[in-house]
Amino acid sequence: MSYLGFPRLNFAGTFQADVATANNLAPYFDNDLFEPRFQRRMALPDPNGLWNPRGSGALRLTDVRVTSVCRPDGRVLTKSSADPVVGGWIADDDRRPNGKFVDLDPQNQMVSEIYGLRLRVLDAKGRELLRGDFAPAAMEDVWVRATLPSGRGDPSATYQSVLTGVQWAEELASPLLRTMREATHGDTLSVKLNVDGVEDGVERWLDSLTFGRVVGAIGPHAEGEPRHLVAGRRLRKSGDSGPLHHAPCRVDEDTRTVFVDLGNSIRATSRGGPLESVGPLRLAALDEDGVRHDLGPLEGMDEDFYPRLAGIATVGLTAAQAESVRERRLAVVDASGDEPTVVLAENEEATFLRADGGVFRIYPEAPHDTAGTFVHATRYGRPAAGVRIALDTGSLPAALRTPEAVTTGEDGRARVTLTGTDPGNPRRVIDGIVAEVGYGLADKPKEPEGRLSIRLFTHHRTPERPTWVRDVQPVLQQYANLYPAMTDVFDLGHYGHVAGHAVYITKTLLAPRESPLHMPVTRDLSPGKRDTIVKWLATEPAPPILEIDSVDDLRAALQQALLVEHATIPPYLAALLSVKPGHNTEIAGIIRSVVLEEMQHMAQVGNLLNAVGGTPQIGRPGPLPVYPGRLPGPVLPDVKVRLRRLSLEHVKNVFMAIELPDHPVVDGKPFKGAVISPEDVKVSRKGELLAADDKAVRTLEGWFEKAEYRPQTIGWFYNQIARAVIRLDRGGKLFTGDPARQVSWPGAPGVLFRVEDRRSALLAIHQIIEQGEGSPHDINGNGVADPGEFGHYYRFQEIVEGRRLIRNAKGAWVFEGEPVPFDPEGVYPTADDPDTYELPSGSVARRDSEQCDESYTRALTSLNRVFNGHPEEMDDAVGLMYQMQVQAKKLLGIKVPDGGDTVVGPSFQSPGVHF
C-alpha cells in the first residue's frame, strides 16, 4: 500500500517556491566580502543575488485542486457528484506559518528538503476533511523535463513522504476518504509530490516568478512500509537519450494490477506546459533472453492523464500474467512505430536499491554525531534478503566514517550508520564540510543506485560568556546578508533588534527542526553555534555587546575601529567632491578639515594595532564599509550612512548623527571639562612621544576607567579599547609590535602618535575621542576657544546653522560668528548612493565608475602596504588618493542613464567577489 495503488486521491495545481537565492553562491557567505548589491535581483551580466534574493523560503500551495479519486476497485471518479472531495483543494495550514524549502548546503543544492509543511484536504466548499504533517523529505529523481527558449533546461523532481498525525473530520461525506481512513495504518498517509515549471525569470520577468506546477497523489500507508520510497520495482530509462525518465512501479498481487508512476517521467512541451505525446505505451514482461511478452496497454493515458491521475498508469493482469511476472522483468514498450521499442525496463537482475531518507546533518558531539538510514533492496518487487550493498567510501573525508558494505536482512533492509568527528573549518566562511556516499550492489561497483548526502558541521565550543561582537554578530550577520527578507521584520545584524526579540528568537532556535517555527536560515546552524546564541540571549541583565578579555580581542576591536574611521571618509568625501569649484568654499574647508582628521584617526588606529602585534587589514580581501549601511563594528547601529551630495539636510541627519557628542558620566556627573593639557605632553614632528607628565598620564588612565558612556557610541567603543589597553598591559608585555611598522605623518592635523607603550596608546585614543566627539570647552585652559579645537559635530553644526560657533560676551557658546553660507546651486546634482553595478553594463557611466572604483581599490591596497611594513610608501598611497579624486570629479560630468538631470558620483566600491 502507498500512494501508488488504490484507493488514491489525485491532485494538481500551482505552488510557490519562494526560495531565497543569495545563499546559493558560496562567496556570499563571507561577511567581509558581502555587498548590498548581492541582495538585488540579477541583471545579467551582473549576477547580484540571482533570481529571487528576497525570497522568504516559504512553500505555498496556492491553487491545488483534487482532480480525481480512484476507488479500491480502480474506478476513477472525476466529478464531485460522485465523491464530494473531487473539485476540493489541497491546501497548506491556516493555523501556522508556511512550510519551507531548505538546501543542505550552497555546495549541494540538489537535495533540497521540505520542512514544516502541513497539508489539508478541503472539499469544494472549503470545509476541512483532513490534515497531516508532511514528514521532512528531500528532493529525488531530478532531471531536465523541458527545454526553455534560451536552451536552458527546466528541471523536475519528486518528494515522497508520509503525512503524520493525520486528523480526520468527524463527518466524512467522501466515500473515498472513509475508505482510505479504514485502509491506512494508524495516523499516517502516503504522499507523493511531482514539482516542475518553477519560473525563475531569467529569460524574462513574469508575474509568475517563483510559481510552479505540483501534481501528486495521497494514499494509504501500511505498517512497516518505508516513508520515502515505494519498495517495489524500478523501471529505468533506456540510455541517456531515452524519451522517458525512470519510473517507480508496483505490482499489487491481490488485485493483479500493475501501477506505473510516470508522473516524473514524461517530458513537457514547455515550462510547466502539457506533456509530450508518448503513446501508445504497453507493458511487457521480459524473458532472460529479452523476449517480450505483452501484458496490455497502460490505461488512462489520455491528454489530461497527468493532472487527472497524477501521471499514474495501470495495467490489469490475468491470473496467468500475474504469476508470470513474479520472476520476470517488466518493461514499458512504445508501440507507436513499425517496430515496438523498449523505453523503460528493470535492470538485468530486476533489483532496486533506495535509502529511506538520504540527507543528514551531523555535528561532532553526542548525540548529534551519528545518523543513519535503512537501504531497502527488492528483487522482482519483493524484499530481497542477503543482498550485499557496497558504499563508496573512497572519497569520504577522514572525519566521516561508515561501513564499506552492509547486507540486507530477511526484510530486505540494511542499516547504514554514519559517524562524524570534527572536520575543522576548511571552508572558513561556510560551516563544516559536505560529502556524498554512493551506494549500489556490491557486485556492480560502477553502477551506483543512489547517494547519501551529508553535511558535517565544525565543532564549536560555547564560550563561558558569549558576546555580541565576538561570538553572535558574525553568525547572525551572515543570515541577515543572505536572507534579506527577514530584515524587513527585524535585522539579525542589529544588536538592539536581536536582543529585543530574544524570547521569540530563542523559541525559534529551540523549536524542532520539522517545525515551520524553526528559523529556516538556522538549518545552516550547528547545535554548537545555536547553543552559543541561546546562552548569549539568556545573559542577565542584558546580552553583553563587547568584552575585550584578551590581546586577540583587543586586536579584533582595533581592526573594527580602523573600519569605523575608514567608513566616515567616503560619505564626507562624496559631499566634498559634489561642491562645484569656487562655490561653498567655507563649507568645503570645514568638511576637508574633518576628512583629514578622520584619515589621521584611521592612521592612528593602524599604529595602535601594529603596536600590540596586530596586522592591519585595509582593503580586500578584508571587510570594507558599504553604502548605504551602518557603520562597521558595534557603534551607532541606528545611523544609516549614505553617499549623497552636499545639502544641509544630509549634514544634519548623517554627519552630525555620526559625530554626535556623548559626554560621559564621571563620578556621577556629566563630564565636559579637559582631561589632560597639551603642556603635559611633548611630541616630536614625527609623532614620537618625547615626554609626558606622569601625574597627567595617571589622571588620564583614571579618567578612562571612570568614564561611563552610553553603549554603542563611538566614545564608548574607544573607551572600552582604552580600558583593555590598561588592563592587558599590567605586566608591561602588551606592546610587542615592531616599532619599524609605525607610520609618521608630519603634516597631520593634531598628532599622529608613534605608539610604543601604554602612555602613547592612551594619548592617541584620547585624541581620537576629543577630535571626534569633542565638546566646545576650553581644552587648553587658556580661556580662549580655538575653532580648530572643536569636535567634528560642532564644525558640521556650523554648516547647518550657517554661522561660526563663538563665545559671546556672556561666555556662552553661540552660532553668531562669521557666516558660513550654503548655495544649493553650487553643488553638482549627483545621484544618491551611487552604485557602479546599477549603471548599465557597457555604458560610459559604468566604465568610468569602474575606473574610479579601481583607483579606490588601489589606494586601499597601497595603504595596506604602508601599515604592514612599508611606511616609506605613504607618498604612493597619497598619490593614488588624488588619482581617485580626479576620477571622481570626472564622473560629475556624466549623466546617469535614465536618471534625469542627476550625474554619476563616486560609489567607493571595491568588489571582493568576481565572476
N, C-alpha and C positions, 0 to 999 in steps of 0.2 A: 504494500500500500504506500502511496505517496501522491504527490500532485500528478504523477504520470500514471494515471489509471482512472477508474470510475469508483465512486462518484467524484465529480470535479466541478469547480466553478472557474470560468474563464473571464478575463478582463483585459481591457486595452484602453489606452488614452495618453494623456500628456503629463509629464512630471518636470520639475525644475531641479537642476543640479547647480545650485548657486555656490559653486566651489570658489574658494579664494585661490588666485593663481600666482601671486607674487612669491609664494613659498615653493613654487615649482623649480626655481633656479637656485642652485646651491650657493653661488656667490652672494646672494641677497641675505643669507643668514649672518653675514659678517656685519655687526653693528657699526664697525669703523668705516665700512665702505658703502653703507646704505645711503641712498639719496631719495629725496621726496618724489622724484620722477618715477621711481620704481613702484609707486602706488597709483600711477596713472595708467590708463589703458594703452595698449600697444598702438603705435602709429608708425608702422614699418617705413623705413628700415630700423627704427628705434624700437626695441622690444619692450622697453619700460616694464610694467608689471604684468605683461601678457594680456590675455583677453578678458579677464574678469578679476582684477586685483582687489576690488572692494567686495568680493563675494562674502556671504555670511557663513558659508559651509552648509547651508540648510538643504535638506532633501524635502521637496514638497510634492505631494500628489495633487495636481491642480485640476485635472478633469479626467478621471479614470472611471470608466463605466463597466458594469458587469454585462458582457456581451452575450453570454450563453451559460447554460449549465448542462452537464452531462449526467444523466441518471445512472444508477447502478447497472441497468440493462444496456447502457450505451446510447440510449435515445438522447438526442440533442434538442434542448428547448431554447428557443430564441425570443420568446415573447413573454411579457410579464403576465399575460392572462394564463399562461401555463405554469409559471412559477414567479411569484412577486419579487424575487430578488433580481430577476433579469431586468436590465434597464436601471438598476440601482448603481450605487457608487462604491468604489474602493477609495477610502479617504484616510488621511492621517489624523492624528489625535487632535481633539478640540479642547483638551484639558491641560496640555503641557507643550513645551517647545517642540519644534520640528526635529526630525531625525537629522543626522549629519553624515556627510561623506568625508572620510578621513584617509589620507595617504599614509602608508607606512613610513616613507622617508622620501626626501626630494630625489634621492638616487635610486628609488624603487617605487614608481608611481603606477605599476601595473597590477597591483593587488589592493586597490582602494577598497575600503571597507565601509559598510553601512552600520552606524551606531544609533541607538536611541529612537528607532522608528517604531511607532505603534500603528498598526493597521486596523481600520474599522471597515466593516461591510454595512452599507446603508441600503434601505430599499428606495424605490423611486420617489417616495415622499420624504426622504431624509431621515427616516426612523432607523435607529441603530439596531442591527441584528446580531453583530458580534464584534469583539475587539480582542487583539492579542499583540504581544510584543515580538517584533521581528528579532530573533537572536542574531547578534552581530555576525556578519558574513562578509567574505572577501570576493572580489570580482574574479570570475573564472572564464575560460574559453574566449579570450579576447581575439578578435580577428577584424579584418577590414571588410565591412559589409557593403559599402558603397564607394564610388569614386566621385569626388567633387569636381566642378568645372575646372578648378586650378590643377587637377591631377592629384591632389592630396587624397589620402584615404580617410574614410569616415568609419570609426570603429563601432563595434557592437560587443556586448559582453553579457554575462548572466550572473545572477545572485541566487543561490539556492540556500534555503534555511528552513526554520520552523517558526511558527507563531507559538509563543509560550504564554502561560497564564490566560488562556482564552476564556473570555466571558461571553456567554450567550444571552440573548434577550429572553425574558421569561416566557414570552409568547412568540413562537416562530411560525409565521404563516407559510414560510417557504418549505415545501416538502424536501427539496434538495438539502437544505441546511439541517433539517431534522435528521435526515439520513446520515449526513456527514457527522453530526454530533454523536450519533449512535455508533458509527463505524470507527471513529478515531480513538486513539489511546489517551486517556487522561485529559489534560487541558492543552494538548498540542495539536497543531495542524501543519501539514507540509505546504511550502510555498516556493514558487519559482518566479523570478523576475528576469525578463529579457529587456535590456536597455540599449537604445541606439539613437542616432539622429540628433544628438545634443548640439545646438547651434553655438558655435564659438565666435562668430562674427569676423573671422579672419578674412574671408573673401569679401564680405560686405556686412555692414551694420544692419541688423534686423531687430524688430521689436521682440522677436522670439529668442533673443540671446539668452543662453543658459537653459532653454527649454528643450526637451527631447521626448522620445516615444518610449513608453513602457507597455509591455504586453506580458501577461503571465497567467498563472493558474494557482488555485488553492485546492488541496485535497486532504484526505485523512492521513494521519501519521501513526504507524504501527509501533508497538513497543519493541525496543531493540534496534529499530532502523537508524541508519546514520542520518545526521541532520543536513549535511551539505552535499550530498550526492545521492543518486539512485544506485543502489548496489545491484545493478543489472548488467546490461550489455553496452558496449561502446561501438557504434558504427563510425568508422574512420574514413576521412576523405581519401580519395584515390590520387595521391601525389599532390604536389604543391599547386598545380593548376586545375585541380578538380573543381567542378561547378558548385559543390556543396561543402559546407563545413561539418566537422564532427557532430554526431547526434547521439544523445542518450537513448537507450532502447530498453524496454522491459516486456517480458512475456508473462502474462497472467495465466498460469496453468489452470486455475479454477474456471475462468470464463473463456479460456482458449482465445485470448485476444493479445495481439502484439501492439504495443504502443511505441511509436517513434516520434521523439520530440525534435521537430525541425524548426522550433521557434528561434534558434540562433544559428541556422544552417543555410538559409537561402539568401542570396544577395538581394539588396534593394536597388531599385532603379535610380534612386536619388537619396539624399539625406532625409531619413525618416519617411521616404516615399514607399509606394507599393512594391511588393516583392517581384522579382523577375519570374517569368514563366519557366517552370522546370518540368512540366508534366509531359505525358503521364508517367508516374513513378509506380513501380511494382516491387513487392517484397519477394525475395527468393532465399532459398536455403542452398548452401554450397557444400558439395562433397569435398573430400580431401583433395581430389584432383581438380577442383574448381568448377565442376559441372554444376550448372544452375538448375534448381527445381522451383518453379514458380509457385508462390503461395497466394498470390492475389494482389489486387491494386491497393495502394494506400488511399483509404477512404477519407472523404471530407475536404479534399484539396481543390476547392473552388477559388474564386477571386478573393473572397473575404475570409479565406481559411485562417490567415494569420491572426487578425483581431478576433474572429469569431471563436476559434478553437485554440488560441494561444500557440498556433503552429504545430499542434499535436495531431498526428495522423494515426489511424488504426487499421489493423488487418485482422479479420476474424478467421480462425483456423478450424479446419475439420479435426476430428479426433486423431485421424492418422497423421495429419500435418503437425498437430501439436506434439505427437510422440516423436516425429521425425526430427523436429528442431531441437530436441533436448540435447543431442550430441552433434549438431551441425551448426556451422557458422551462418549468420544472417547477413543479407546484403540488400541494398536498395538499388534497383535497376532502372535506368532511363530507357523507356520503351518507345521514345518518340522517333528514333531513326530506323533505318532499314535493319541495323544490327543493334540489338539491345546492349547497353553499356552499364557496367557496374560503376556507380558513382559514390556509394558508401558501402563499407563492409567491415566486419570484425577482422581482427588480425588472424594470423595463421593458427594460433592456439585458442582463439576465442576468449582471450583473457582481458581483464580490465583491472587496473590499479588506480586507486584515488584515495587521498588523505581526507579524512572528515574534519576539515579545517586545517589550513596550512600557513597561517600568518601568526607570527609570535613576536612579542616584546619581552625581552629578558633583561633583568637587572642583576648584577653580580653580588647579590646579598639575599640570604634566605628571608622569606620564602619565594622570592621572585626570580631566583637563579635557575630554576628548572621549569621546563614546559614540555608538553608532549601532545601527541595525537595518535589516532589509530589509522593505519592504512588498510583499506579494505581490498581484498582480492577476490575476483569472481572468475569462473570459467563456465561458459555457456549460461551466464546469467545467474549462477548459483555460487554460494560461498565456497572458496577454494582453500582447503587446508593444506598445510605443508609447503606453501609457496615461499621460496626464499627471495626476499626483496633486498636488493643492494642499494646502498646510499652512497652517493658520490661525495666522499669526504676529502678528496684530493686537494681541492681548492679551499677547504674550510679554514678560516682563521684559527690560529692556535688557541684563542680564547674561547672557542666553541667546541664542544665535544658531543658526538652522537655515535652510535654503533655503526660499523661498516655494513652490517646486514642484520635483518630480522626475519623471522619465519612466522607465517600465519598459523593460528590455531584452528581448532575444529570449526569455529565460527567464521573463518575466513578473514580474521583481523590480526594485525600485528602492531604492537605498541612501539612507537618511536619516541624516544626521550632526548631532549636537547638540554645541555647544561652549559652555563656561561660563567666565565671569570672576567675580571676587569680587562677590557681591551685597550686601556689607555685612552688617549684622546687624539688619534691620528688625523682627524678631520678638523680639529681645533674649534671651528665655529658651529659645527653640527655634532650633536652629542653621539658618541659611540660609533658603531660600525654597522653596516648591513651585509648580509650574506645570504646565499641561497644553497640549498642542498637538493640536488636532483635525486630522484628515486625511480627504480624500474626493476624489471625481472633480472635476477642475478645472472641468468644465462644469456641475457641480451643487454650487456652493459652500455652499448652505444645507442640504445633506444629508450631514452627516459620517458616515463609515463607522467611525471609531474614534478613539481618543485615545492619545497618548503622555504618560505621567506622569513628571515629573522632580522630583527633589529636588536642588537646587544648594546645596552647603554653603558656609558662610562660610570665607574663608581664615584660617588660624590659624598664627601664627608660633610655632615651638617655641623657648622661651627657652633661653638658654645653660645655665642651671642651674635647671630647674623645681623648685618647692617644693610641698609638700602643700597648704598653706593658700592660696597664690595661684593655683596652676595645676591641681592634680589634684583636690583635695577638692570644689571647686564642680562639677566634671563628674561625678565618681562619686557624689556625694551625690544628684544628680538621679536616677540609676539606682537607688540604694538606696531613694529615695522611691517611685518608680514601679513597681519590681519587688520588692515586699517578700518574695516567696517566697525570693529569694536570700539575704535577711538571716538566714534560718534556718540557712544554711550558713556564711556569713561576711558581715559588714556592710561594704558598699562605702564607707560613710561613716566608717569607723573606720580610723585610720592603722595601728594595730597589726595589724588583720586583713588589710588590703591589703598592707602590707609583708611580713607573714608568709606570704602566698600569692603572693609576687612571681613566682616561677618559673612557677606554673600560670597566673596572670593574663596574664603576658607571652605564654605559648604560645597562650592563647585569643584574645588580641588579634591575634596574627600568623597565626592559622590561616586557611585560605582561607574566603571568605565562604560557600561552599556546604557547609562542614563543620558538623556539629552541635556540634563542639567550640568553634566560634567563639561567643563570648558573645552570646546572642541580643539582649541590650539594645544591644550596641555596633554593631548595624547602624544605629543612630541616630548613630553616632560617626564624625566625619570623619577622613580619614587624618591631617590635621594634629594633631588632638587625640589621636588614637591614638598618634602618634609621640611626642608630649609625654609621655604616660603611660608609654610603654615606656622612654623616655630617663630619666625620673624613677626608675622601678623599678630601672634598671641602675646608679644612682648608688652609688658606694662611699665609705665603708664601709656607709652606710645612706642610704636616700632622705631628703633633708632635709625637715624639718617646716615651719620658718618662718625666713625670712631677710628682714630689713627693710632693703632696699637703697636706698630712695628715699622722698621725702616722701609720695608716694601710698601706698607700702607702709605707712608709719607711720600715715597716716590710716585705712587699712583695718584695721590692727591695733587702733587705738584704738576704732574702731567695734565691733569684736568684743569688746574689753574692756568697753565700755559694756553690751553684751548680756550678758556674763558677770555683771556686777554686777546687772543687772536680773533675770537668771534666778534668783538666790538669793532674791529678795524674796518672790515668791508662795509658795514652799514654807514659808518661815519664817512668813509671814502666815497661811497656811492653818492651821498648827499653833496659832498665837497666837489666831486667831479661834475655834478649837474649844474654847477654855477657857471654862467657864461662869463667869458673874460671881461674884466672891467666892471662887473656888477657885484653887488652884495659883498664888497671887499671886507667890511668889518666882520661879517658873519663867517666868511671864508677863513679869515685869520683865526677866529675863535675855534672853528672846527679843526683847522690844521694843527693848532697847538694841542688839542686833545688827542688827535691821531698820533702825533709824535710821542706824547706821554704814554699812550696805550702801547705803542711799539717799544718804548723803553720798559714798560711793565712786562711785556712779553719776553724781552731780552733778560730782564731781571729774574723772572721765574726760571728761564733757561739756565742762568748762572746758579740759582739755588738748587736746581735739580742736579746739575753737574757736581755741585759741591758735596752732595750727600751720596755720590756714587751712582746716580741715575743716568739714564740715556734719553735726552730729549728727543721726542718724535715730532717733527714738523713736516706736514705734508704726507703724501702717500708713501707706503701703504697704511699709514696710521689714520686716525679719525680726523675729520675736518668739520668745521661748522657748516650747517646747511640753512638756507633761507628760502622761504620764511620758516622759522622754527624757534625753539627755545635755545637759550644759552647752554653750552655743554656743562656737564657736572651738576652738582647739587644746588645750583643757585637760581634764584628768580624763576621758578618753574611756570609762573603765570604771565611772564612777559614774552610776547611774541615779537621776535626780532625780524625786521623786514628790510629789504633793499628798496629805497624809494628816493625820488628826487627831493631836493630841499623844500621844505614847507614848515611853517610854524607848527602846524598840527603834528607833523612827523617828529619834529624835535621834542615837542612836549610829550607825546604819547609813547615814544620809543626811547629816544636818547635820555630824556630825564628819568624815565622809568628804570633804565639800566643803571643810571648813576645816582639813584635816589639815596640820600644820606640816611644812615641808620645810627643814631647816637647811642652808643652802648650804655648800659647801666653799670656804674662802678660804685661800690659801697652803698648801693640802694638808691643812687641818684643818677639821672641822665648826665652823661659826661660830654662837655662841649669845650673843654679847655685844651691847652697844649700838653703833650706828654713829655717831650724832650726838646731842648733848644738846639738850634743849629750850632751855637757856640760850643756845645758839649762834644761835637764830633768834628774831626779833621780828616778830609778825604783828598787824595791826590787827583789830578786831572784824569788819570786812567781808572779811577774808581777804587783805588787801594785805600783801605782804612788805615790811616796813619796814627790816629789817636782817638780814644773815646773815654769820656769820664766814667769811671767805674760805677759811681753812685747813680749817674743818669741811666746807665745800662741796666742796673738793678731795678731802678724805677720803671723802666720800660718793660722788663720781664714781669714785674709785679702787676703792671697795668694789663698786660696780655692775659695773665692768669685770673685777674679780677673781672675784666670786661665781659659783659654778657650781651650779646647781640641777638636780635630776632633770628631764628633759624632760617637758613637758606638765603640770607642776604650775602652779598659779596664780602662785606666786612666780617660777617660770621665765619665764612669759609676761610678767609685768611687768618682769622683769629685761631681757628682750630689748627691750622698749619703751624702758627707760631707756638701754640701750646705744645704741639707734638715735638717741635724742634727743642724746646726747653726740656721736655720730659725725656726724650730719647738721647739727649746729649749729656745726661747726668754723669756718665763715665768719661765724657770727653772723647768719644770714639765715633761720633756721628759723621763728621766731615772727613770722609775718606776719598773724596774725588780728587782727580788730578788738577792742580792749580793751572796747568797749561791750557786747560779747556775753558777757562774763564774768558769771557768776551768783554772788551772795553769799548766804550763809545764816548770819546772825549766831548763831543758836541751835544750829548743827550740833554734833554730837559731834566732838571734835577740831577741826580747822581745815579749812574749805573754801577752799583757796588760789585766789586770782585769779591765773591763770597768764599771765605776760607774758614770761618769759625762761627760760633753762636752769635757773637756780637754783630758781625756784618750781616748775618742772615736776618736777625730781628730788625736791624735798622732798615734793611731792604724791604722787608714785609711792611714795616710801619710806613715807609714812604709810599708804597703802593696804595695802602688804605687811605692815607692822608690825601694823596693827589686825586684818588678816585672818589672817595666819599667825604673829602674834607669839608668842614663847615666854615662859614665866614667868621672866623675868630682871629684874634691877633696871635698868629702862630709863633712869631719870633719874639714876642713880648716887647716890641719897641713902640707900641702904641699906634703904629701906622699899618693899615691894611694894604698889603701889596696885591693888586689884582692877579698877579701871577701865582699867588698862593691859594686862590680859590679852587675848590674842588670842581670836578667836571660838571656836576649838577648845576652849580651856580653860574658857570660860564654858559651852559646851554640855556639857563633861565634868562640870562641877559638877552639872548636872541629872541626868546618868546615875549619878554616884556618890552623889548625894543629900546632898552636903556642899560647903561653900565651900572653895576652894583657899587654903591659908595656908602660911606658913613656920613650921615648928616650932622648938623651942628649939635644935635642931642645925643650923638653917639650911636644912633640906631642905623642898622643896615637897610638901605632902601634902593630901589631901582630908579634913581633920579640923576644918574650921571649922564655922560655923553650919549647921544643917540646911537642906536645900533639898528639902522633902517633895513627893512626887507622889501625887495622889489620882486614880486612874483614873475614879472616879465623877464627878469634877469636869470631865469632858470630854464634849462632845457626840459622839454616835456618827455622825459624818459619814462618808459613803461614801468609799472610797479612790479617788483620782484622779478626782474629779468631772468629768463631761463633759456639757456642755449638750446636745450632739447625741445622747446616749444616752437622754435623757429623752423620753418620748412627746410627739410633736408635738401641740400644743393643750392640754397639761396645765398646771395651775397651776405645777407644778415647773419645767416648761420655760419658761413665760412669765417667772417671776421670775428664773430663772437667766440668761435672755437680757437682762433688765434689769440684772442685776449685771455681765454682760459689757459691756453698753453703757456703764455707768459706768466700768469699767476702760478701755475704749477711749477714752472722752472724757478721762480723766485722762492717758493717754499722749499724746493729741493736744495737750492743754494743755501738758504738759511739753515736747513737741517745739517748741511756740512759744516757751516760756521760753528754751530753749537755742538758738534760732535768731532772736535779735534782740529778744526781748521779756522780758527778765529781770524787769521790773516786774510781770509777770502770775503770779509764783510763788504768790501767795496764792490765786488762782483754781485753780491746779493742786492745791494742798493741800486746798482745799475739795472738789474732785472726788474726791480720795483718801479723804476722810472719807465722802463720799456712797457710794463703792464699799463701804467697810467696813460702813456701815449696811445696804446691800443684802445684803451677805454674811451679816450677822448674821440678817437676815430669813429667809434660806434655811435656817438651822439649825432653824427651826420647821416645816419642810416635810418630810414623809417621802418617801423615794424610792419611786416607784410600783413595786410588786412587789419592793421591796428590804428587806423585813422591818422591822427596827427602825431601820435607818440613815436618816439625814437628808441632805438635799441640802447640799452645800458649794460654795464658790466655785470655778469652773473656770478663772478667769483666761484666758479665751479672747477673742480679738479677730479674728473672721473677716476674711480679706482677699479671699476668693473668695465672690461672691454669685451666686445663680442666680435 
